[in-house]
């Protein structure tokens, strides 16, 4: 009986996608390496510690959504290795996003299109390499893809909840919820007769988001403060130091996979198809792409949430090309081979290794100093990564994302700190922002004047150091 079930499964339509997921899973286990978390990743984990200890350990940053810190903090609270188990969890979120990309492609076109989209996303060099560092792009993409699929299947309440979970993991993912509302407005004639059922989409979203808004009101007296701060952080030109121009994303996407050039033909094909749920996918793709393209602050990791949409568009075009060629010659199978080969053109392993190599290792002096010294006063840092493995509370993050005003505030309140970890690479000023440069110099001068340097290093490009006040002040 068991043998018959296995034989039936191997011959079923489900077998190819589960085989792909299995290969993806083992590839990630084999190729993923242990690295220190990134700046943002450490903040999420440390916020989780802060939540579960009621502020005794970790740090707090109002700019962040709360779902990912709750998840990371929950792993830590269970006594598990938060870095290792967080990465395992992120692998499963990656596989979940790949699976629902397959389901959406299958639902809108056919199984072949779904498999192509899933294959391309599964071995996307950037989706692969950035999938083990505790950032919110991968889990939020899972929630979005699952939510979109459920919406297409008319499971409106569940879809609304999943869309809200996506937004509470990464705020800009709320654009997909707005896209769905816009889609419903465009197709009012379809949804008006089933208004009661469709309204569950709104109720599902509100069910998750409302508690977050209440918490904002209680903590800050402003239900929208995290959204306002997040918007200001990525829209101000203080991030122009990255030097990323308007064509930055285009260049990066072409370097990701040349088959992404087929996303535009796929978009046009989907538009001409005039199928309502296809329009939903197109609207979502357009809205989320335009949002990120409009930001001054551009980093490729932001595009991770767009890759599932773009690969679905590319898969639509590839699927049509395959059908066209198959009907006229035996070139169809060769096209599928080209899809697989394109993944390795760069090649794939080298690209993944390049992404891994970009992660800066945090000096171990920070960990060792905290182990050997008792700190009773406030701890300030420009890099929160040490807090992942240290059960201390960080009272202030040093960054100049808001320019000279923020730098001046930090200098004026510096006496509150007992211990300060600094790395000037973590808080650069925008090119040409002389006011910020002046305030940054004043801050470093004040730090060296009022604090003793316990450890440090400097080059012509940056300075690092551990500074402790001569006469410690208690919290």
N, C-alpha and C positions, 0 to 999 in steps of 0.2 A: 504493500500500500504506500509506504514511504517512497519507494523507488518510483512508483507511478506518479506521485505528486511532484517529485523532483523533475521527472521527465516532462510533465505537463508545464511546470514553471519555466523550464529551459526553452520550451517552444512557444511560450506566451508572449504577448506584446510588452509585458512589464520587464522581461529579461534584459533587453539592451540598456534601459535607463538604470536599473539596479546594478548592472555590471559596470556602467560608467561611474556610478556613485561609489562602488567598492574600490575601483581603481583610483578614483580621486581621494578617497579616504586614506588608502595605503601610501599614495604618493605624498600626501601631506605629512603623514607620520614619519616617512623616511627622510624627506627633504627639510622639514622644519627643524630649526636649530634654536638653542637657548640664547636669547639676547636680553639685555636690559630693556625694560619697557620705554616707550617714548614719553615725552613730557605729558601729553594729553592723557595717555593710557594710565599713567601713574596717578593723575588727578582723579580719574573715575574710581580707581581702587581705593585711594585714600579717602575719598568722599564716602565710600561704602563703610569704611572703618569708622568714620566720623558719625554716620547715621546710627550704626549698631552699638556705639559706645556713648551715645548722647553727647558727643563733642569732646570726649576725653582723649581720643586718639584720632590721627588723620588730619584732614583739612577740609575746608568748605569753600566752594566757589559758586556764587549764585548764577553764573552764566550757563551752568550745565543742566541738562535734563536729568531726571532722577532714576530712570529705570535701570540703566546699566550700572550705576553705583550700587543700587540695591542688590543686583545680581552678583556683582563682584564682592560686595561686602558680605553677602550671604554665604558665599564660598569660604571666605576668610573666617566667618563666625562659626562655621562647621568644623573648623580646625584643619581644613585642607590647604594644600599649597596653592595659593590663589593664582600664581603665574602659570603653573603647569595645568591645573584644572580649568583655569580660564581659557587657556589655549585649546584644550580638548573641547570645551563648550563651543568655542568659536569655530572649530572644525565642523561641528554638527550644524551650526547656523549656516556655514558656507554650503554644506551639502543640502540643507533645507532650501536655501535660495536657488541652488542649481535645480533641484527637483521641481520647484514651482515655476521656474522659467520653462522647464520642459512641459509642464502641464498647461501653461498659458499658450505656448507655441502649438501644442497639440490641440487645444481647444479652439484657437483662432484659425489654424490652417490644417495641419495633419501631424502624425507622429514623427515623420521625417524632419519636419521643421523644428519641432520641439527638441529632438535629439541633437540636431545641429547647433541650436542655440545653447543647449546644456553643455555640449562638448566644448564649444568656444569659451563659454564662461568658466567652466570647470578648470581649464588650463590657461586662462588668461594670466599672463605673468604677474600683473599687478593685483588682481583679485586673489591670486594664489599667495603671493609674497606678503601682502598686507593682511592676511587672514589669521594671523597668530599673535597680534600685538595689542589686543584688548581695546581697539578703537570701536566706535559705534557703527561704522559703515556697513560691516558684514551683518551683524544681527538686525539692524534696521532694514537692510535690504531683504532679509528673510521675511520680516513682518510685512513689508510692502508687497512683495511678490505673492505671499500667501493671501494677503488682504485683497489684492487685485483679482486673484483667481476666484476667491469666494464671492466677490462682487459679480464676476462674470457668470457664476453659478447661481446668482440671486440669493445668496446667503447674506443678507444685508446686515443683520445684527452682528454676526461674527466678523464680517468684513470691517464694519465700523470699529469694532474693538481692536482688530489687528492693525488698522490704519492709525489708531490712537497710540497703540504700543510702539509703532514705528516712530511717531512724532515725539513720544516721551523717551525714546532712545536717542533720536537725533532730530532736533527741531525742524530743519528744512524738509524732512520727509513728510511733514504736514502738507506740503505742496501737492502730494499725490491725493490726499483727501480733498483738497480744493479742486483738483482736476476732476475728481469723480463728481463733485457737486456741479461743476461747470458742465460736465457731460450730461448729467441728469436734467439740467436746465435746458440744454440744447435739444434733448429728446423728451421734452415735457409731455408730448402726446402719448409716449409709451408709458411713462411713469405716473401720469395723473390717475389712470384707473386703479393703479396699485399703490396709491399714495401712502396708505396706512402701513403697508408692508415695507415700502421703500424708506419711510421715515425712521425705521429701525436702524438704518445706517447712521443717522444723526445721533440717535439715542445711544448706540454702541460707542461712538466716538466720545460723546459727552460723559458717559459712564466712567471712562478712564481719565479723561482730561480734567474734569471738574475737581477731583480731590487735589490735583497739582495746583490748580488756580487758588483753591482755598488755602493751601499751605503757603503760597506766595503772599497772599493777603495777610496771613498771620505773621509771617517772618519779616516781610519788607513793607507792608502797607500798600503794596502795588501788585495786583494779580498778574501784570504783564512785565514785571521788571526783568526776569531772565531773558525774555524774548527781546526786550529793548537793548539789554546789554550785549546779547549775542549778535544782534543786528549791527550795533555800533562797532563791535570788535572786528567784523569782517568787511565793513564798508568804509571805515576810515582809511586814508591813504598812508597811515603809519606803517602799514604792511607793504608799502611799495619797495622796501629793501629787498624783497624777494626777486624783483626784477622780471616778473612774469608779464609779458605783453598780452595783447588781445588774442594772438594766435598761439599762445602757449599750449592751450588744451588741444588744439588741432594737431600741433606737432607731436604732442605726447600720445594722442590717440593713434596717429599713424605709426608711431614707434611701438605701440602696444600690439597691434595686429593690422596688417594691410587690408584684411577683409572687412575692417570697419568702414572702409570707403563704400561698401555696399549698403551701409545703413540708410543712406539717402535714397537710392533706388527702392529699397525695402519700404521706406516711409511713403514714397510716392505710390508704390503698389498697394499698400494698405489703405491709403486715402482713396484711391480709385475703386477699391473693393466695396466701399459704402456699407460695410457691415457694422452695426452699432458698437459691438464690443471691441472691434478693431479700432474704431474711432477713440474709444476710451484709452487704449494703449497709446495711440498716437498723441492724444492730448497730454497724457501724463509724461510721455517722452519729451514733448516740446516744452512743457512748463518747467520741468525740473532742469532741463538742459539750459534754457534761457536764464533761469535763476543763477546757476553757478557761473555761466559765462559773463553775467553782468557784474559779478563781485570784483572788487579791486584785489582782494586777497585771493590768490590762485595757488592751489597746491594740487598735485595729481591725486592725492588720496581722497580729495573731495569728489573726484569723478568716479570713485568706486561704486557709488550708488546709482550712477547713470549707466554703467557698463551692462547690467542685465537688460536694460531697455534697448541699448544700441545693438547688442548681440541678437536680440529678438528681431530687430529691424534687418540686420544683416542676414539672419537665418531665413527670413521671408524671401529676400532676394535670391539667396542661394537655392532655396527650395524650388522657386520658380525656374531658375536656370537649370536645375537638375531635371525637372519635368520636361522642359523644352528640349534639352539635349537627349534625354531618354527616348523621347518620341521620334527623334530623327536619326539617332545613331547610338553607338555604345559608349558615348562620352560621359554619360551620366555618372557611372561609378568613378570615373577618373576625377570628376568634379569633387566628389566626396573625399577622395584621396588628397586633393589639393587643399581642402579644408583642414584635414589633419596635418598635412605638411606645413601649412602656414603657421601653425602654432609653434613650430620648432625652427622657423626661418632665422630667428635672431641670434642664437637659438634660445629655447625656453629656459633651460637650466641656468645659462649665463645671465639672462635677464633677472631671474629670481635671485641669483647670488648678488647681483648689483644692487637690488633693492635691499637685501639684507645688510650689505656692506655700508649702507648710508646711515645706519643706526649707531649713534655715538655711545660708547661705554662710559658709564658713570664712575669716576674715581672711587676706589674703595675706602679712601681716607674718611669720607663722609660717614660710612657705616661704622668704621672702627672708632672714630671720635665719639660718636653717640654711645657706643658700647662702654667706653672707658670713662666717660664724663657724665655727671649728673647735671641736667639742665632744668632749672626751676622757672626761669623766665621765658619770655616769648622766643620762638624760633622762626626766623625768616629764611626763605630760600628762593633762589631763581630757578631751581630745578627740583621738582617734588619726587623724583624717582626713588630717592633713598627711603621715602616714607612707606614704600610697598613692603620692605623687609624690616622696618624699624617701627616699633610701637610708640611713637611720639606724636605730639600734636604740633602742627605747623600753623602759626597764627597769621602769616602774611606771605603771599606769593609776590616775588619781585619780577615784574615785567612792565614794559613801557608801551603796551599796546594802545594806550590813549595819549601818548606823547609826553610833552614837557609837564603837563598838569599832573599826571600820575607820578612822574619822576620827582617832582617837587614835593608832593604829598608824602612820598616814602622818605625823603630826606628829612622833612620837618618832623616826622614821627619816629625817626630812627632810634631815639632813646628808649622806646618801648621794648626793643629787642635785647635779648641777652646773647643769642647766637645767630650768626648770619652766614649762610652758604651762598657764595656768588660765583657765577660764571658769566662773564660779560657777553658771551655768544648767545645767551638766553634772552637778553633784553637790548637788542640793537635799536637804533633810531633810524627813521626813514632818511634816505639820502636828501640832503638839502635842508633838513629840519634842524637849524642851528640852535633853536631854543631847547630842543630835546638834548642835543649834544652837550650844551652848557650844563643843563640840569643833571645829566648823567655824570659828567665830570665832578660836579659839586657833590653828588651822592657818593661817588667812590672816594673823594677826598675826605668827606665827613666820616665815612666808614673807617678809613685808615687812621684818622685822627682820634676817634673816640673808642676804637676797638683794638685789641691785640690780635695779631695775625697768628693763628695756631698752625696753619699749613697753607701753602699756596704755590702758585706757579704763574708765570707770565711770559708772553711772547709779544711780538710786534702787532699781532692780530687780536689777542684776547688776554684776559686775566681770570684766574680762578683762585679762590681762597676760602678759608674757614676763619671767621672773625668772631672773637668773644669779648664781651664787655669786661673791663677790668673789675668793676664792682657790679656783680650780677643783680638784676632786679627781678623780683618774684612776680608771677602772673597775678 
